[in-house]
Amino acid sequence: MKILTKVCSILLMFFLLLFTMVEPMDVSASATYPSYNYSFWEDTQASPAPYMPTDILDGIEEDYGRLSSPEDVFVSKDNEVYILDSGNNRIIVVDEDFEFIQLIEEFRNGSEMDTFNRPEGIFVTDEGHIYVADTNNQRVVHLDSDGTLVREIGRPESDVIRAGFEYYPRKIAVDKAERIYVVARGVHDGIIEFDSDGIFKGFYGANRVTFNPIEFLWRTVATRSQRAQMALFIPIEFNNLDIDGDGFVYTTNSERDTRTPIQRLNPTGTDVLRREGYHTITGDLEYATVGNVVGSSTFIDIDVNEYGMYSALDIRRGRVFTYDEDGNLLYIFGQLGEQRGTFRTPAALARLNDDILVLDKGFNRLTRFEPTEFGSLVNLAVMEYNEGNDKESADYWGEVLKLNSNYEVAYIGIGKAHLMDGQSEEALEFFENGFSRQYYSKAYQRHRRDVMREYFAPAMTSIVVLVLAFFGFKVYRRFKQRGKEGGERSIE
């Protein structure tokens, strides 16, 4: 009997061990770094991890070989992933499961074969046409879906181009009208815009000059040599861009002290990014003064989805910050480091359905991050709200609060749903818990209006009745008094 019990125990332990070995990895497991967000008071608060790393593509075990200093990644309409392997001067195309599809290393240009030279940007249209910012060749290369050269667009020519202008295109985007937007190295005039025929149209969305009155006064009294050492009053330089479904251009820049590291440019080039969240849209709110990450966050890339959510990649701290269309910070993930899911030199990011791909040219790899339960619920809540499904959005926000009761954006989301449903009094409580002064004010105004509508008619009716009763009583007393006085005179 003892032997049988011992054998059963051994078998049980064996099956438990086997079960743990074949059990799939849970993406909601704890991350290799602390997950956090910021409160209304700008304090860091622990938060469930929104995304976890899963697949990694580095090419080491593939026939096409290892990546080398990759600079950009793009996900097409058909969920094909285009990796711009800059160090190897090639484009690698894989499917959504990272299975190899195509390799573009060279293309025929006239009678000769041509190649890229340290390209830094790639964009793929809905029709599958590939646009490459071929940086060191000082041109834009336009290929069809098979990798055949369609045309090349060289240096912009115009009277407005300053003398000595050096053209090094770095990032590129193409809108639905086939207008081409190019971010070039050292260009402070804005984004270079070409029409569908590749003809230069001008500079688009130039940043305004940051003016410092104290520095201006100092310039007036400084010597010539001192003035020469001072920074010039020049606009900041864009470093990346993306286009949303409505044709608005999202931009980032690498200037440390700018107040607009992210912009959303309308067709006239005016920044129309909504900034209705608690905090400025600058990434980390803490400004480090010591250590390896001195200074503020520095965005190097941006990706916007069809629901108004946009994610920005911080090269200085290796983090991804995601905001909704109002500018609320939804979640943060990533970190510099040597572990899985961390980065050495993050270069680009892109969305693959709900997954986020981050390209690291320091580690020469592409990492896929899948949403956890918390991240999925936040994404679904934002999506439903964007599509006008307020009740469904509120339900998802309620599930988010079960995972993180301090998640203030969820309170605001539920409050918005109550407000849209005409329940202004209920919305007040959620906006108060979410510390949203703006929406609390809106809810209070609607609640006051609703109260006035509900009680105005009865109140006015009561007032009219009381006034009529009062005057009726006065008339009654007057007639009664006259009748009494008339009776007394008749007796006399």
Secondary structure as a PSIPRED ss2 file (coil, helix, strand):
# PSIPRED VFORMAT (PSIPRED V4.0)

   1 M C   1.000  0.000  0.000
   2 K H   0.000  1.000  0.000
   3 I H   0.000  1.000  0.000
   4 L H   0.000  1.000  0.000
   5 T H   0.000  1.000  0.000
   6 K H   0.000  1.000  0.000
   7 V H   0.000  1.000  0.000
   8 C H   0.000  1.000  0.000
   9 S H   0.000  1.000  0.000
  10 I H   0.000  1.000  0.000
  11 L H   0.000  1.000  0.000
  12 L H   0.000  1.000  0.000
  13 M H   0.000  1.000  0.000
  14 F H   0.000  1.000  0.000
  15 F H   0.000  1.000  0.000
  16 L H   0.000  1.000  0.000
  17 L H   0.000  1.000  0.000
  18 L H   0.000  1.000  0.000
  19 F H   0.000  1.000  0.000
  20 T H   0.000  1.000  0.000
  21 M H   0.000  1.000  0.000
  22 V H   0.000  1.000  0.000
  23 E C   1.000  0.000  0.000
  24 P C   1.000  0.000  0.000
  25 M C   1.000  0.000  0.000
  26 D C   1.000  0.000  0.000
  27 V C   1.000  0.000  0.000
  28 S C   1.000  0.000  0.000
  29 A C   1.000  0.000  0.000
  30 S C   1.000  0.000  0.000
  31 A C   1.000  0.000  0.000
  32 T C   1.000  0.000  0.000
  33 Y C   1.000  0.000  0.000
  34 P C   1.000  0.000  0.000
  35 S C   1.000  0.000  0.000
  36 Y E   0.000  0.000  1.000
  37 N E   0.000  0.000  1.000
  38 Y E   0.000  0.000  1.000
  39 S C   1.000  0.000  0.000
  40 F C   1.000  0.000  0.000
  41 W C   1.000  0.000  0.000
  42 E C   1.000  0.000  0.000
  43 D C   1.000  0.000  0.000
  44 T E   0.000  0.000  1.000
  45 Q E   0.000  0.000  1.000
  46 A E   0.000  0.000  1.000
  47 S C   1.000  0.000  0.000
  48 P C   1.000  0.000  0.000
  49 A C   1.000  0.000  0.000
  50 P C   1.000  0.000  0.000
  51 Y E   0.000  0.000  1.000
  52 M E   0.000  0.000  1.000
  53 P E   0.000  0.000  1.000
  54 T E   0.000  0.000  1.000
  55 D E   0.000  0.000  1.000
  56 I E   0.000  0.000  1.000
  57 L E   0.000  0.000  1.000
  58 D C   1.000  0.000  0.000
  59 G C   1.000  0.000  0.000
  60 I C   1.000  0.000  0.000
  61 E C   1.000  0.000  0.000
  62 E C   1.000  0.000  0.000
  63 D C   1.000  0.000  0.000
  64 Y C   1.000  0.000  0.000
  65 G C   1.000  0.000  0.000
  66 R C   1.000  0.000  0.000
  67 L C   1.000  0.000  0.000
  68 S C   1.000  0.000  0.000
  69 S C   1.000  0.000  0.000
  70 P C   1.000  0.000  0.000
  71 E C   1.000  0.000  0.000
  72 D E   0.000  0.000  1.000
  73 V E   0.000  0.000  1.000
  74 F E   0.000  0.000  1.000
  75 V E   0.000  0.000  1.000
  76 S C   1.000  0.000  0.000
  77 K C   1.000  0.000  0.000
  78 D C   1.000  0.000  0.000
  79 N C   1.000  0.000  0.000
  80 E C   1.000  0.000  0.000
  81 V E   0.000  0.000  1.000
  82 Y E   0.000  0.000  1.000
  83 I E   0.000  0.000  1.000
  84 L E   0.000  0.000  1.000
  85 D E   0.000  0.000  1.000
  86 S H   0.000  1.000  0.000
  87 G H   0.000  1.000  0.000
  88 N H   0.000  1.000  0.000
  89 N C   1.000  0.000  0.000
  90 R E   0.000  0.000  1.000
  91 I E   0.000  0.000  1.000
  92 I E   0.000  0.000  1.000
  93 V E   0.000  0.000  1.000
  94 V E   0.000  0.000  1.000
  95 D C   1.000  0.000  0.000
  96 E C   1.000  0.000  0.000
  97 D C   1.000  0.000  0.000
  98 F C   1.000  0.000  0.000
  99 E C   1.000  0.000  0.000
 100 F E   0.000  0.000  1.000
 101 I E   0.000  0.000  1.000
 102 Q E   0.000  0.000  1.000
 103 L E   0.000  0.000  1.000
 104 I E   0.000  0.000  1.000
 105 E C   1.000  0.000  0.000
 106 E E   0.000  0.000  1.000
 107 F E   0.000  0.000  1.000
 108 R E   0.000  0.000  1.000
 109 N E   0.000  0.000  1.000
 110 G C   1.000  0.000  0.000
 111 S C   1.000  0.000  0.000
 112 E E   0.000  0.000  1.000
 113 M E   0.000  0.000  1.000
 114 D E   0.000  0.000  1.000
 115 T E   0.000  0.000  1.000
 116 F C   1.000  0.000  0.000
 117 N C   1.000  0.000  0.000
 118 R C   1.000  0.000  0.000
 119 P C   1.000  0.000  0.000
 120 E C   1.000  0.000  0.000
 121 G E   0.000  0.000  1.000
 122 I E   0.000  0.000  1.000
 123 F E   0.000  0.000  1.000
 124 V E   0.000  0.000  1.000
 125 T C   1.000  0.000  0.000
 126 D C   1.000  0.000  0.000
 127 E C   1.000  0.000  0.000
 128 G C   1.000  0.000  0.000
 129 H C   1.000  0.000  0.000
 130 I E   0.000  0.000  1.000
 131 Y E   0.000  0.000  1.000
 132 V E   0.000  0.000  1.000
 133 A E   0.000  0.000  1.000
 134 D E   0.000  0.000  1.000
 135 T H   0.000  1.000  0.000
 136 N H   0.000  1.000  0.000
 137 N H   0.000  1.000  0.000
 138 Q C   1.000  0.000  0.000
 139 R E   0.000  0.000  1.000
 140 V E   0.000  0.000  1.000
 141 V E   0.000  0.000  1.000
 142 H E   0.000  0.000  1.000
 143 L E   0.000  0.000  1.000
 144 D C   1.000  0.000  0.000
 145 S C   1.000  0.000  0.000
 146 D C   1.000  0.000  0.000
 147 G C   1.000  0.000  0.000
 148 T C   1.000  0.000  0.000
 149 L E   0.000  0.000  1.000
 150 V E   0.000  0.000  1.000
 151 R E   0.000  0.000  1.000
 152 E E   0.000  0.000  1.000
 153 I E   0.000  0.000  1.000
 154 G C   1.000  0.000  0.000
 155 R C   1.000  0.000  0.000
 156 P C   1.000  0.000  0.000
 157 E C   1.000  0.000  0.000
 158 S C   1.000  0.000  0.000
 159 D C   1.000  0.000  0.000
 160 V C   1.000  0.000  0.000
 161 I C   1.000  0.000  0.000
 162 R C   1.000  0.000  0.000
 163 A C   1.000  0.000  0.000
 164 G C   1.000  0.000  0.000
 165 F C   1.000  0.000  0.000
 166 E C   1.000  0.000  0.000
 167 Y C   1.000  0.000  0.000
 168 Y C   1.000  0.000  0.000
 169 P E   0.000  0.000  1.000
 170 R E   0.000  0.000  1.000
 171 K E   0.000  0.000  1.000
 172 I E   0.000  0.000  1.000
 173 A E   0.000  0.000  1.000
 174 V E   0.000  0.000  1.000
 175 D C   1.000  0.000  0.000
 176 K C   1.000  0.000  0.000
 177 A C   1.000  0.000  0.000
 178 E C   1.000  0.000  0.000
 179 R C   1.000  0.000  0.000
 180 I E   0.000  0.000  1.000
 181 Y E   0.000  0.000  1.000
 182 V E   0.000  0.000  1.000
 183 V E   0.000  0.000  1.000
 184 A E   0.000  0.000  1.000
 185 R C   1.000  0.000  0.000
 186 G C   1.000  0.000  0.000
 187 V C   1.000  0.000  0.000
 188 H C   1.000  0.000  0.000
 189 D C   1.000  0.000  0.000
 190 G C   1.000  0.000  0.000
 191 I E   0.000  0.000  1.000
 192 I E   0.000  0.000  1.000
 193 E E   0.000  0.000  1.000
 194 F E   0.000  0.000  1.000
 195 D C   1.000  0.000  0.000
 196 S C   1.000  0.000  0.000
 197 D C   1.000  0.000  0.000
 198 G C   1.000  0.000  0.000
 199 I C   1.000  0.000  0.000
 200 F E   0.000  0.000  1.000
 201 K E   0.000  0.000  1.000
 202 G E   0.000  0.000  1.000
 203 F E   0.000  0.000  1.000
 204 Y E   0.000  0.000  1.000
 205 G C   1.000  0.000  0.000
 206 A C   1.000  0.000  0.000
 207 N C   1.000  0.000  0.000
 208 R C   1.000  0.000  0.000
 209 V C   1.000  0.000  0.000
 210 T C   1.000  0.000  0.000
 211 F C   1.000  0.000  0.000
 212 N C   1.000  0.000  0.000
 213 P H   0.000  1.000  0.000
 214 I H   0.000  1.000  0.000
 215 E H   0.000  1.000  0.000
 216 F H   0.000  1.000  0.000
 217 L H   0.000  1.000  0.000
 218 W H   0.000  1.000  0.000
 219 R H   0.000  1.000  0.000
 220 T H   0.000  1.000  0.000
 221 V H   0.000  1.000  0.000
 222 A C   1.000  0.000  0.000
 223 T C   1.000  0.000  0.000
 224 R H   0.000  1.000  0.000
 225 S H   0.000  1.000  0.000
 226 Q H   0.000  1.000  0.000
 227 R H   0.000  1.000  0.000
 228 A H   0.000  1.000  0.000
 229 Q H   0.000  1.000  0.000
 230 M C   1.000  0.000  0.000
 231 A C   1.000  0.000  0.000
 232 L C   1.000  0.000  0.000
 233 F C   1.000  0.000  0.000
 234 I C   1.000  0.000  0.000
 235 P C   1.000  0.000  0.000
 236 I C   1.000  0.000  0.000
 237 E C   1.000  0.000  0.000
 238 F E   0.000  0.000  1.000
 239 N E   0.000  0.000  1.000
 240 N E   0.000  0.000  1.000
 241 L E   0.000  0.000  1.000
 242 D E   0.000  0.000  1.000
 243 I E   0.000  0.000  1.000
 244 D C   1.000  0.000  0.000
 245 G C   1.000  0.000  0.000
 246 D C   1.000  0.000  0.000
 247 G C   1.000  0.000  0.000
 248 F C   1.000  0.000  0.000
 249 V E   0.000  0.000  1.000
 250 Y E   0.000  0.000  1.000
 251 T E   0.000  0.000  1.000
 252 T E   0.000  0.000  1.000
 253 N E   0.000  0.000  1.000
 254 S C   1.000  0.000  0.000
 255 E C   1.000  0.000  0.000
 256 R C   1.000  0.000  0.000
 257 D C   1.000  0.000  0.000
 258 T C   1.000  0.000  0.000
 259 R C   1.000  0.000  0.000
 260 T C   1.000  0.000  0.000
 261 P C   1.000  0.000  0.000
 262 I E   0.000  0.000  1.000
 263 Q E   0.000  0.000  1.000
 264 R E   0.000  0.000  1.000
 265 L E   0.000  0.000  1.000
 266 N C   1.000  0.000  0.000
 267 P C   1.000  0.000  0.000
 268 T C   1.000  0.000  0.000
 269 G C   1.000  0.000  0.000
 270 T C   1.000  0.000  0.000
 271 D E   0.000  0.000  1.000
 272 V C   1.000  0.000  0.000
 273 L C   1.000  0.000  0.000
 274 R C   1.000  0.000  0.000
 275 R C   1.000  0.000  0.000
 276 E C   1.000  0.000  0.000
 277 G C   1.000  0.000  0.000
 278 Y C   1.000  0.000  0.000
 279 H C   1.000  0.000  0.000
 280 T C   1.000  0.000  0.000
 281 I C   1.000  0.000  0.000
 282 T C   1.000  0.000  0.000
 283 G C   1.000  0.000  0.000
 284 D C   1.000  0.000  0.000
 285 L C   1.000  0.000  0.000
 286 E C   1.000  0.000  0.000
 287 Y C   1.000  0.000  0.000
 288 A E   0.000  0.000  1.000
 289 T C   1.000  0.000  0.000
 290 V C   1.000  0.000  0.000
 291 G C   1.000  0.000  0.000
 292 N C   1.000  0.000  0.000
 293 V C   1.000  0.000  0.000
 294 V C   1.000  0.000  0.000
 295 G E   0.000  0.000  1.000
 296 S C   1.000  0.000  0.000
 297 S C   1.000  0.000  0.000
 298 T C   1.000  0.000  0.000
 299 F E   0.000  0.000  1.000
 300 I E   0.000  0.000  1.000
 301 D E   0.000  0.000  1.000
 302 I E   0.000  0.000  1.000
 303 D E   0.000  0.000  1.000
 304 V E   0.000  0.000  1.000
 305 N C   1.000  0.000  0.000
 306 E C   1.000  0.000  0.000
 307 Y C   1.000  0.000  0.000
 308 G C   1.000  0.000  0.000
 309 M C   1.000  0.000  0.000
 310 Y E   0.000  0.000  1.000
 311 S E   0.000  0.000  1.000
 312 A E   0.000  0.000  1.000
 313 L E   0.000  0.000  1.000
 314 D E   0.000  0.000  1.000
 315 I C   1.000  0.000  0.000
 316 R C   1.000  0.000  0.000
 317 R C   1.000  0.000  0.000
 318 G C   1.000  0.000  0.000
 319 R E   0.000  0.000  1.000
 320 V E   0.000  0.000  1.000
 321 F E   0.000  0.000  1.000
 322 T E   0.000  0.000  1.000
 323 Y E   0.000  0.000  1.000
 324 D C   1.000  0.000  0.000
 325 E C   1.000  0.000  0.000
 326 D C   1.000  0.000  0.000
 327 G C   1.000  0.000  0.000
 328 N C   1.000  0.000  0.000
 329 L E   0.000  0.000  1.000
 330 L E   0.000  0.000  1.000
 331 Y E   0.000  0.000  1.000
 332 I E   0.000  0.000  1.000
 333 F E   0.000  0.000  1.000
 334 G C   1.000  0.000  0.000
 335 Q C   1.000  0.000  0.000
 336 L E   0.000  0.000  1.000
 337 G C   1.000  0.000  0.000
 338 E C   1.000  0.000  0.000
 339 Q C   1.000  0.000  0.000
 340 R C   1.000  0.000  0.000
 341 G C   1.000  0.000  0.000
 342 T C   1.000  0.000  0.000
 343 F E   0.000  0.000  1.000
 344 R C   1.000  0.000  0.000
 345 T C   1.000  0.000  0.000
 346 P E   0.000  0.000  1.000
 347 A E   0.000  0.000  1.000
 348 A E   0.000  0.000  1.000
 349 L E   0.000  0.000  1.000
 350 A E   0.000  0.000  1.000
 351 R E   0.000  0.000  1.000
 352 L E   0.000  0.000  1.000
 353 N C   1.000  0.000  0.000
 354 D C   1.000  0.000  0.000
 355 D E   0.000  0.000  1.000
 356 I E   0.000  0.000  1.000
 357 L E   0.000  0.000  1.000
 358 V E   0.000  0.000  1.000
 359 L E   0.000  0.000  1.000
 360 D E   0.000  0.000  1.000
 361 K C   1.000  0.000  0.000
 362 G C   1.000  0.000  0.000
 363 F C   1.000  0.000  0.000
 364 N C   1.000  0.000  0.000
 365 R E   0.000  0.000  1.000
 366 L E   0.000  0.000  1.000
 367 T E   0.000  0.000  1.000
 368 R E   0.000  0.000  1.000
 369 F E   0.000  0.000  1.000
 370 E E   0.000  0.000  1.000
 371 P E   0.000  0.000  1.000
 372 T C   1.000  0.000  0.000
 373 E H   0.000  1.000  0.000
 374 F H   0.000  1.000  0.000
 375 G H   0.000  1.000  0.000
 376 S H   0.000  1.000  0.000
 377 L H   0.000  1.000  0.000
 378 V H   0.000  1.000  0.000
 379 N H   0.000  1.000  0.000
 380 L H   0.000  1.000  0.000
 381 A H   0.000  1.000  0.000
 382 V H   0.000  1.000  0.000
 383 M H   0.000  1.000  0.000
 384 E H   0.000  1.000  0.000
 385 Y H   0.000  1.000  0.000
 386 N H   0.000  1.000  0.000
 387 E C   1.000  0.000  0.000
 388 G C   1.000  0.000  0.000
 389 N C   1.000  0.000  0.000
 390 D H   0.000  1.000  0.000
 391 K H   0.000  1.000  0.000
 392 E H   0.000  1.000  0.000
 393 S H   0.000  1.000  0.000
 394 A H   0.000  1.000  0.000
 395 D H   0.000  1.000  0.000
 396 Y H   0.000  1.000  0.000
 397 W H   0.000  1.000  0.000
 398 G H   0.000  1.000  0.000
 399 E H   0.000  1.000  0.000
 400 V H   0.000  1.000  0.000
 401 L H   0.000  1.000  0.000
 402 K H   0.000  1.000  0.000
 403 L H   0.000  1.000  0.000
 404 N C   1.000  0.000  0.000
 405 S C   1.000  0.000  0.000
 406 N C   1.000  0.000  0.000
 407 Y C   1.000  0.000  0.000
 408 E H   0.000  1.000  0.000
 409 V H   0.000  1.000  0.000
 410 A H   0.000  1.000  0.000
 411 Y H   0.000  1.000  0.000
 412 I H   0.000  1.000  0.000
 413 G H   0.000  1.000  0.000
 414 I H   0.000  1.000  0.000
 415 G H   0.000  1.000  0.000
 416 K H   0.000  1.000  0.000
 417 A H   0.000  1.000  0.000
 418 H H   0.000  1.000  0.000
 419 L H   0.000  1.000  0.000
 420 M H   0.000  1.000  0.000
 421 D C   1.000  0.000  0.000
 422 G C   1.000  0.000  0.000
 423 Q C   1.000  0.000  0.000
 424 S H   0.000  1.000  0.000
 425 E H   0.000  1.000  0.000
 426 E H   0.000  1.000  0.000
 427 A H   0.000  1.000  0.000
 428 L H   0.000  1.000  0.000
 429 E H   0.000  1.000  0.000
 430 F H   0.000  1.000  0.000
 431 F H   0.000  1.000  0.000
 432 E H   0.000  1.000  0.000
 433 N H   0.000  1.000  0.000
 434 G C   1.000  0.000  0.000
 435 F C   1.000  0.000  0.000
 436 S C   1.000  0.000  0.000
 437 R H   0.000  1.000  0.000
 438 Q H   0.000  1.000  0.000
 439 Y H   0.000  1.000  0.000
 440 Y H   0.000  1.000  0.000
 441 S H   0.000  1.000  0.000
 442 K H   0.000  1.000  0.000
 443 A H   0.000  1.000  0.000
 444 Y H   0.000  1.000  0.000
 445 Q H   0.000  1.000  0.000
 446 R H   0.000  1.000  0.000
 447 H H   0.000  1.000  0.000
 448 R H   0.000  1.000  0.000
 449 R H   0.000  1.000  0.000
 450 D H   0.000  1.000  0.000
 451 V H   0.000  1.000  0.000
 452 M H   0.000  1.000  0.000
 453 R H   0.000  1.000  0.000
 454 E H   0.000  1.000  0.000
 455 Y H   0.000  1.000  0.000
 456 F H   0.000  1.000  0.000
 457 A H   0.000  1.000  0.000
 458 P H   0.000  1.000  0.000
 459 A H   0.000  1.000  0.000
 460 M H   0.000  1.000  0.000
 461 T H   0.000  1.000  0.000
 462 S H   0.000  1.000  0.000
 463 I H   0.000  1.000  0.000
 464 V H   0.000  1.000  0.000
 465 V H   0.000  1.000  0.000
 466 L H   0.000  1.000  0.000
 467 V H   0.000  1.000  0.000
 468 L H   0.000  1.000  0.000
 469 A H   0.000  1.000  0.000
 470 F H   0.000  1.000  0.000
 471 F H   0.000  1.000  0.000
 472 G H   0.000  1.000  0.000
 473 F H   0.000  1.000  0.000
 474 K H   0.000  1.000  0.000
 475 V H   0.000  1.000  0.000
 476 Y H   0.000  1.000  0.000
 477 R H   0.000  1.000  0.000
 478 R H   0.000  1.000  0.000
 479 F H   0.000  1.000  0.000
 480 K H   0.000  1.000  0.000
 481 Q H   0.000  1.000  0.000
 482 R H   0.000  1.000  0.000
 483 G H   0.000  1.000  0.000
 484 K H   0.000  1.000  0.000
 485 E H   0.000  1.000  0.000
 486 G H   0.000  1.000  0.000
 487 G H   0.000  1.000  0.000
 488 E H   0.000  1.000  0.000
 489 R H   0.000  1.000  0.000
 490 S H   0.000  1.000  0.000
 491 I H   0.000  1.000  0.000
 492 E C   1.000  0.000  0.000
